Amino acid sequence: MVIKRIVPLSFAKIAGTLYAVLGLFIGAVFSLIATVGGFASNNPGIPGLGAMIGVGAVVIAPIFYGCIGFVGALIGTWLYNLVAGMVGGIEVEVQ
């Protein structure tokens, strides 16, 4: 079996979703670090700033990673289809 073409939008939706899930995990780790750092500091500035940044990371990171993953996969799939048209695609052996 030879993969000659991939539908870019279909692949980009899956990649965007996977990257959003990855962004959720990264945002959670960043949130934990920012919250602990915020409570551990003696900075007399804005109280709870570390906690606010931490909560923002859980919201912003999945959106950012999902969008970047979607666009990257869309461009990558378009390039694959362009090159596969010239070279012939990827041969996959299935049993």
C-alpha positions in Angstrom: 0.0 0.0 0.0 1.3 3.4 -0.9 0.2 6.6 0.8 0.1 9.1 -2.1 -2.1 11.8 -0.6 -3.3 13.0 2.8 -6.3 15.3 3.2 -4.7 18.3 4.9 -7.6 19.6 6.9 -8.4 16.1 8.3 -4.8 15.6 9.4 -4.5 19.2 10.8 -7.7 18.7 13.0 -6.2 15.6 14.5 -2.8 17.2 15.0 -4.3 20.3 16.5 -6.3 18.3 19.0 -3.3 16.3 20.0 -1.2 19.4 20.5 -4.0 21.0 22.5 -4.0 18.0 24.9 -0.2 18.3 25.1 -0.6 22.0 25.8 -3.0 21.2 28.6 -0.4 19.0 30.3 2.4 21.6 29.8 0.0 24.3 31.1 -0.7 22.3 34.2 3.0 21.8 34.9 3.6 25.5 34.4 0.6 26.3 36.6 2.0 24.2 39.4 5.4 25.8 39.2 4.1 29.3 39.0 1.7 28.8 41.9 4.4 27.3 44.1 6.8 30.1 43.2 4.1 32.7 43.8 3.4 31.5 47.3 7.1 31.0 48.1 8.2 34.5 47.2 8.2 37.4 49.6 7.6 40.0 46.8 5.3 42.8 48.1 4.0 43.5 44.6 0.7 42.1 43.3 -0.6 39.5 45.7 -1.4 36.2 44.0 0.3 37.1 40.7 1.9 33.6 40.5 -1.4 32.0 41.0 -3.0 34.1 38.3 -0.2 33.3 35.8 -0.6 29.6 36.7 -4.3 29.6 36.0 -3.8 31.5 32.8 -1.3 28.9 31.6 -3.9 26.2 31.8 -6.2 28.2 29.5 -3.6 29.8 27.2 -1.2 26.9 26.6 -3.8 24.5 25.1 -5.1 27.2 22.8 -1.6 28.2 21.7 -0.3 24.7 21.2 -3.5 23.6 19.4 -3.3 26.5 17.0 0.4 26.1 16.3 -0.1 22.3 15.8 -3.0 22.8 13.5 -1.2 25.3 11.3 2.1 23.3 11.3 0.3 20.1 10.4 -1.6 21.9 7.6 1.6 23.2 6.1 3.4 19.9 6.6 0.6 17.9 4.9 0.5 20.3 2.0 4.3 19.9 1.6 4.0 16.1 1.9 1.3 16.0 -0.9 3.5 18.2 -3.1 6.6 16.0 -2.6 4.6 12.8 -2.8 3.3 13.9 -6.2 6.8 14.2 -7.5 8.4 11.2 -5.7 5.5 8.7 -5.4 4.6 8.7 -1.7 5.4 6.4 1.3 5.2 2.7 0.9 3.6 1.0 3.9 3.5 -2.8 4.4 0.4 -3.9 6.2 -0.2 -7.5 7.4 
